[in-house]
Amino acid sequence: MSLLPPTKPVLETITDARAQHGLRELDYRRYRQYCARKVKRVRAAVGMTQADRRRKFARRSLTAEVAANSRFLEIALFEAERDWSYAMQLKGEVAEEPRRRFHLVKRLRRATEHARLLADVCEQKSVGPRTLLEVQAYSHLMSGYLLLERQSWQEALDSFAASRTIYEKLLVAGTAHQEALCQSFIDAIDPNIRYCAYNLRLNSGGQDVAALLEMRRKADGAGLEQLAAQVDEVLARTRRDRVATGDGATVSWRGKSVPCRNPRFMDALLAAQEAAAAFDKEVETEGPVVVDNRLRQDVADRRIEGYAKVVGAFWDATKIAEADVKEDEVATARVKTSKSAENTSNLRFLHSYVSYLRLSRTLERDAVLVEAAKARLAAPAAADRRPLAARAAEIVRVNDVILRTAGEISELSAVKEDPALGAIAGLRTLVLQARRASDVGQVFIELQQFAEAQAMHERAKEHATEARVNAARLLARLRSSAATTDDARVVEAMEREA
């Protein structure tokens, strides 16, 4: 028998309850009392009160057989929250009365038991995949808190690492709100991982949680890797099920939403978006490719490899969209219906959308290539044995590729039909032309061709001036219209770059 997931996801339920009932002010007592009242109300609502006809206490435990609907899950969830908040309250009182630590550990043990019970019931009742993963992550988190208080550093680190691994995977497979919730739990877990690593003498003064987890994965063998693989499999299956049932088969972009009737395209698009989100987190963690005019070659190699995977994923979706457009052209040539024009417009919109995402990522990748090439040009000859002219030609070549890519963006049908987006694409081309002229001018300086360098810098100045004037006009137009703040933010960034 299957059980519907809760009306609100587990993370959202916990976060809202904590924020609204005391934890915004770190009032654990108030939150504990709220959880106790919540459990009492839910038990009364589902007929699981723990009193017999003579008003005597009669324990009624939650089991998979008893759980008839999603409200039963709230009993175990808020029982765990109640015991956890009581433990956190006692933790603040341990300094005054050390013996309260025994009560603290007892409460954390009960919170862990309730969280494990919740995970077991969810697994047996076949709740939604995301709900099950959230519950499992929560169970590992409660277990980590208990083991931390018992000073079982290695076991606590493993539990926190397992919880963080699940949250990391969920972070890139949900909405923006779900991403923020997962990140908040990751932020709460990281200090505990560092503390465990400190007591195990693993970090040697370092504070990089990602490096600590990677070290733990290597030491643990297949443990965390297998967990990560299982989570990936569940999320992939969820994505396929969502596409197959038509859930989420609508693409929204720039205020327009169109239906998508090709499950293969939606599957490829969702996979590409998830890959892009995961890659963005890696970029944020690794930092810039060039630091203090020195190229971090290992970071640059990983960055280019990551962009290749993301662009490749968007290419897969683009090819499917192109095939749909061509198939529609053939069908329309044979017979036209009252929906032909609308269907053709929708298919071209989807093709423009995924092409825009692919080309935008291509521009980002090529910008990294230019940055790396400029660092190699400025490096001593011993660092790069290629002739100076060859290193200089690489900068010019990549800049030319960037301009061609920007031209492709301007030619997309959706860009031409959207005045604001078309103006932004034109402004981007001007900024890139200014950057190319400046880079080529720097190349001429390295080659000691100073007259040519001065001419290129003059051209760069002209393009930059034109770009700033156009950006100011476009910003004024955007602010006076109902344009999105994202458009204005993009234009402001280009204006600063020019």
C-alpha positions in Angstrom: 0.0 0.0 0.0 1.4 3.4 -0.9 1.2 6.5 1.1 1.0 10.1 -0.2 3.9 12.3 0.9 3.0 15.1 3.3 1.2 18.1 2.0 4.4 20.1 2.5 7.9 18.5 2.0 9.7 17.5 5.1 12.4 20.2 4.9 9.8 23.0 4.4 7.6 21.7 7.2 10.6 21.7 9.7 11.9 25.1 8.5 8.6 26.8 8.7 7.8 25.3 12.2 11.2 26.3 13.6 11.0 29.9 12.2 7.4 30.5 13.3 7.6 29.0 16.8 10.7 30.2 18.6 13.9 29.2 16.8 14.2 32.5 15.0 15.1 33.8 18.5 16.8 30.5 19.6 14.0 29.9 22.1 14.2 26.1 22.2 11.8 25.9 25.1 9.0 27.6 23.2 9.6 25.4 20.1 9.6 22.2 22.3 6.3 23.2 23.8 4.9 23.8 20.3 6.0 20.4 19.1 4.4 18.7 22.1 1.1 20.5 21.3 1.4 19.6 17.6 1.9 15.9 18.4 -1.1 16.0 20.7 -3.3 17.6 18.0 -2.2 15.2 15.3 -2.8 12.2 17.5 -6.3 13.4 18.3 -7.0 14.1 14.6 -5.9 10.6 13.4 -7.4 8.7 16.4 -4.1 7.7 18.0 -4.5 9.3 21.5 -2.5 7.5 24.1 -5.3 7.1 26.7 -7.9 4.3 27.2 -11.5 4.7 28.2 -10.5 5.1 31.9 -8.3 8.1 30.9 -5.2 6.1 31.7 -2.0 6.2 29.6 -1.8 3.5 27.0 1.1 3.7 24.6 0.3 3.6 20.9 3.4 3.6 18.7 3.5 4.5 15.1 4.0 1.6 12.7 3.7 1.1 9.0 0.5 -0.9 9.5 -1.1 1.9 11.6 -0.1 4.7 9.2 -3.2 5.3 7.0 -2.3 8.7 5.6 0.4 11.3 5.5 -0.7 13.0 8.8 0.6 10.0 10.7 4.2 10.9 9.5 3.9 14.2 11.4 3.7 12.3 14.7 7.2 10.8 14.3 8.6 14.0 12.7 7.5 16.3 15.5 8.3 13.8 18.2 11.9 13.9 16.9 11.8 17.7 16.7 10.5 17.9 20.2 13.3 15.7 21.7 15.9 17.5 19.6 14.8 21.0 20.7 14.7 19.8 24.3 18.3 18.5 23.9 19.3 21.9 22.5 17.7 23.7 25.4 19.5 21.4 27.9 22.8 22.1 26.0 22.5 25.7 27.0 22.1 24.7 30.6 24.9 22.2 30.9 27.5 24.9 31.9 25.4 25.7 35.0 24.5 22.1 35.8 26.8 19.5 34.2 24.6 16.5 35.1 22.0 17.7 32.6 24.3 16.4 29.9 22.9 12.9 30.7 19.4 14.1 30.1 20.6 15.8 26.9 22.1 12.6 25.5 18.9 10.7 26.4 16.8 13.2 24.5 19.0 13.0 21.5 18.8 9.2 21.6 15.0 9.5 21.5 15.1 12.0 18.7 17.3 9.6 16.7 14.9 6.8 17.4 11.9 8.8 16.2 13.8 9.9 13.1 14.7 6.3 12.2 11.1 5.2 12.8 10.0 8.0 10.4 12.5 6.8 7.8 11.4 3.1 8.2 7.7 3.9 7.9 8.3 6.1 4.8 10.3 3.4 3.2 7.7 0.7 3.8 4.8 3.0 2.7 6.5 3.9 -0.6 6.3 7.7 -0.2 7.6 10.0 -2.9 11.4 9.6 -3.7 12.3 13.2 -2.6 10.3 12.8 0.6 12.1 9.6 1.4 15.5 11.1 0.7 14.7 14.1 2.9 13.6 11.8 5.7 16.8 9.7 5.4 19.0 12.8 5.5 17.1 14.0 8.6 17.6 10.6 10.2 21.4 10.7 9.6 21.5 14.3 10.9 19.8 13.3 14.2 22.1 10.3 14.5 25.1 12.6 14.0 24.0 15.0 16.8 23.7 12.0 19.2 27.1 10.6 18.2 28.7 14.0 18.5 27.5 14.3 22.1 28.8 10.8 22.8 32.2 12.0 21.4 32.1 9.1 18.8 33.9 11.4 16.4 34.3 8.9 13.5 30.7 7.6 13.6 29.4 11.2 13.9 31.5 12.3 10.9 30.1 9.5 8.9 26.5 10.3 9.8 27.0 14.1 9.1 28.7 13.2 5.8 25.8 10.9 4.7 23.3 13.6 5.6 25.3 16.3 3.7 25.7 14.0 0.7 21.9 13.6 0.3 21.2 17.3 0.8 23.9 18.2 -1.8 22.2 16.0 -4.3 18.7 17.3 -3.5 20.0 20.9 -3.7 20.5 20.7 -7.5 17.3 18.7 -8.2 14.6 21.0 -6.9 13.1 24.5 -7.1 15.0 27.6 -6.0 13.1 27.5 -2.6 14.1 23.8 -2.1 17.7 24.7 -3.0 17.8 27.4 -0.3 16.3 25.0 2.3 18.9 22.3 1.5 21.7 24.9 1.6 20.6 26.0 5.1 20.8 22.5 6.4 24.2 22.0 4.7 25.4 25.2 6.4 24.3 23.8 9.8 26.1 20.5 9.2 29.5 21.9 8.0 30.7 23.2 11.4 29.9 19.8 13.0 32.0 18.0 10.2 34.9 20.4 10.9 34.7 19.8 14.6 34.7 16.0 14.2 37.6 16.3 11.8 39.5 18.5 14.3 39.0 15.9 17.0 40.1 13.1 14.6 43.2 15.3 13.5 42.0 15.0 9.9 42.1 18.6 8.7 45.5 19.7 9.9 44.1 23.2 10.4 42.2 23.3 7.1 38.6 24.2 6.9 37.5 22.9 3.5 34.5 20.6 4.1 34.6 19.3 0.5 38.2 18.2 0.9 37.3 16.5 4.2 34.4 14.6 2.7 36.6 13.6 -0.3 39.2 12.3 2.2 36.4 10.4 4.0 35.1 8.9 0.8 38.5 7.5 0.0 39.0 6.1 3.5 35.5 4.7 3.6 35.8 2.9 0.3 32.4 2.3 -1.4 30.3 3.6 1.6 29.6 7.3 0.7 30.2 6.7 -3.0 27.4 4.0 -3.0 25.1 6.3 -1.1 25.7 9.2 -3.6 25.1 6.7 -6.5 21.8 5.6 -4.9 20.6 9.2 -4.5 21.5 10.0 -8.1 19.6 6.9 -9.3 16.5 7.9 -7.3 16.6 11.5 -8.5 17.1 10.4 -12.1 14.1 8.0 -11.8 12.0 10.8 -10.3 12.9 13.0 -13.3 11.9 10.3 -15.7 8.6 9.7 -13.9 7.9 13.4 -13.9 8.5 13.7 -17.6 6.5 10.5 -18.4 3.5 11.7 -16.5 3.6 15.1 -18.1 4.3 16.8 -14.7 6.5 19.9 -15.3 6.1 19.5 -19.1 5.9 23.3 -19.5 8.8 25.6 -20.3 8.7 29.2 -19.0 11.1 31.8 -20.2 10.8 35.6 -20.2 7.2 35.7 -19.2 6.1 33.1 -21.7 5.1 29.5 -21.0 4.7 26.9 -23.7 3.8 23.2 -23.4 6.3 20.5 -24.4 4.9 17.2 -25.6 8.2 15.5 -26.2 9.3 13.6 -23.1 12.8 13.1 -24.5 13.3 16.8 -24.8 12.1 17.5 -21.3 14.3 14.7 -19.9 17.3 16.1 -21.7 16.6 19.7 -20.7 16.1 18.7 -17.0 19.3 16.7 -17.1 21.2 19.6 -18.6 19.8 22.1 -16.0 20.7 19.8 -13.2 24.3 19.3 -14.6 24.6 23.1 -14.9 23.4 23.7 -11.3 25.9 21.1 -9.9 28.7 22.6 -12.0 27.9 26.1 -10.7 28.3 24.9 -7.1 31.7 23.4 -8.0 32.8 26.7 -9.6 31.8 28.6 -6.5 33.8 26.2 -4.3 37.0 26.2 -6.5 37.2 30.0 -7.0 38.9 31.8 -10.0 41.1 30.2 -12.6 43.8 33.0 -12.3 45.0 34.3 -9.0 47.6 37.0 -8.7 48.2 36.8 -12.5 49.1 33.1 -12.0 47.2 30.4 -13.8 45.9 27.6 -11.7 46.3 24.9 -14.3 44.5 22.1 -12.4 41.5 24.4 -11.7 41.5 25.5 -15.4 41.5 22.0 -16.7 38.6 21.0 -14.4 36.7 24.1 -15.3 37.0 23.5 -19.0 36.1 19.8 -18.6 33.0 20.8 -16.5 31.9 23.3 -19.1 32.3 20.6 -21.8 29.9 18.3 -19.9 27.3 21.1 -19.4 27.5 22.4 -23.0 27.3 18.8 -24.2 24.2 18.2 -22.1 22.5 21.3 -23.6 23.7 20.1 -27.1 21.7 16.9 -26.6 18.6 18.9 -25.8 19.2 21.2 -28.7 19.5 18.3 -31.2 16.1 17.0 -30.0 14.6 20.4 -30.4 16.0 20.8 -33.9 14.6 17.4 -34.9 11.2 18.5 -33.6 11.3 21.7 -35.6 12.2 19.9 -38.8 9.6 17.2 -38.3 7.0 20.0 -37.8 8.1 21.7 -41.0 7.5 18.4 -42.9 4.1 17.8 -41.3 3.0 21.4 -41.9 4.0 21.2 -45.6 1.7 18.1 -46.0 -1.3 19.4 -44.1 -2.1 22.6 -42.1 -4.5 22.7 -39.2 -5.9 25.4 -37.0 -3.1 24.6 -34.4 -0.2 24.5 -36.9 0.9 28.1 -36.4 0.8 27.8 -32.6 2.6 24.4 -32.6 5.3 25.8 -34.9 5.8 28.9 -32.7 6.0 26.8 -29.6 8.6 24.4 -31.1 10.8 27.3 -32.3 10.5 28.9 -28.9 11.8 25.7 -27.2 14.6 25.5 -29.7 15.6 29.1 -29.1 15.4 28.7 -25.4 17.7 25.7 -25.2 20.0 27.2 -27.8 20.3 30.4 -25.8 21.2 28.4 -22.7 23.8 26.4 -24.6 25.4 29.4 -26.3 25.5 31.4 -23.0 27.4 28.5 -21.4 29.7 28.4 -24.4 30.5 32.1 -23.9 31.3 31.5 -20.3 33.6 28.6 -21.3 35.4 30.7 -23.9 35.9 33.5 -21.4 37.8 31.1 -19.2 39.9 30.0 -22.2 40.8 33.7 -22.9 41.6 34.3 -19.3 43.9 31.2 -19.2 45.5 32.2 -22.6 46.3 35.7 -21.3 47.9 34.2 -18.2 50.0 31.9 -20.3 51.1 34.8 -22.5 52.3 36.8 -19.5 54.0 33.8 -18.0 57.8 33.3 -18.3 59.0 31.3 -21.3 60.0 28.4 -19.0 56.3 28.0 -17.9 55.1 27.7 -21.5 57.7 26.6 -24.1 55.5 27.5 -27.1 56.7 30.5 -29.2 55.3 33.9 -28.1 53.5 34.3 -31.4 51.7 31.0 -30.9 50.5 32.0 -27.5 49.4 35.4 -28.8 47.5 33.8 -31.7 45.5 31.6 -29.2 44.0 34.8 -27.6 43.0 36.2 -30.9 41.5 32.9 -32.1 39.3 32.4 -29.0 38.1 36.0 -29.1 37.0 35.5 -32.7 35.1 32.4 -31.6 33.4 34.4 -28.8 32.2 37.0 -31.3 30.8 34.3 -33.6 28.9 32.8 -30.6 27.5 36.2 -29.7 26.4 36.6 -33.3 24.6 33.2 -33.1 22.7 34.4 -30.0 21.6 37.5 -31.9 20.2 35.4 -34.7 17.9 33.3 -32.5 14.3 33.8 -33.4 13.3 34.4 -29.7 16.0 37.0 -29.4 14.8 38.8 -32.5 11.2 38.8 -31.4 12.0 40.1 -27.9 13.1 43.8 -28.1 14.7 43.9 -24.7 16.6 40.6 -25.2 17.7 41.7 -28.7 19.0 45.0 -27.3 20.9 43.1 -24.6 22.4 40.8 -27.2 23.6 43.8 -29.3 25.1 45.4 -26.2 26.9 42.1 -25.4 28.4 42.1 -28.8 29.7 45.6 -28.4 31.3 44.8 -25.0 32.9 41.6 -26.5 34.3 43.7 -29.4 35.8 46.1 -27.0 37.3 43.2 -25.0 38.7 41.6 -28.2 40.3 44.9 -29.3 41.8 45.4 -25.9 43.2 41.8 -25.8 44.6 42.1 -29.3 46.2 45.4 -28.3 47.9 43.7 -25.3 49.1 40.9 -27.7 50.8 43.6 -29.9 52.5 45.0 -26.9 53.9 41.6 -26.0 55.1 41.3 -29.6 56.6 44.9 -29.3 54.4 46.1 -32.2 53.5 49.4 -30.5 51.8 51.2 -33.4 49.4 48.4 -33.9 48.8 48.1 -30.2 47.9 51.8 -30.0 45.4 51.5 -32.9 43.7 48.5 -31.2 43.4 50.3 -27.9 41.9 53.2 -29.6 39.3 50.9 -31.3 38.7 49.3 -27.9 38.0 52.7 -26.4 35.5 53.5 -29.2 33.6 50.2 -28.7 33.6 50.7 -24.9 32.3 54.3 -25.2 29.5 53.2 -27.6 28.7 50.3 -25.2 28.4 52.6 -22.2 26.1 55.0 -24.1 23.9 52.2 -25.3 23.8 50.6 -21.9 22.7 53.9 -20.3 19.9 54.3 -22.9 18.8 50.6 -22.4 18.8 50.9 -18.6 16.6 54.0 -18.8 14.2 52.2 -21.1 14.1 49.1 -19.0 13.5 51.0 -15.8 10.6 52.9 -17.3 8.9 49.8 -18.6 7.7 46.6 -17.0 11.0 44.8 -17.7 12.4 42.2 -15.3 15.0 43.3 -12.8 17.2 40.5 -14.2 17.5 42.4 -17.5 18.5 45.6 -15.7 21.1 43.6 -13.6 22.6 42.1 -16.8 22.9 45.5 -18.5 24.4 47.1 -15.4 27.1 44.3 -15.3 27.9 44.9 -19.0 28.1 48.7 -18.4 30.6 48.1 -15.6 32.6 45.7 -17.8 32.7 48.2 -20.7 
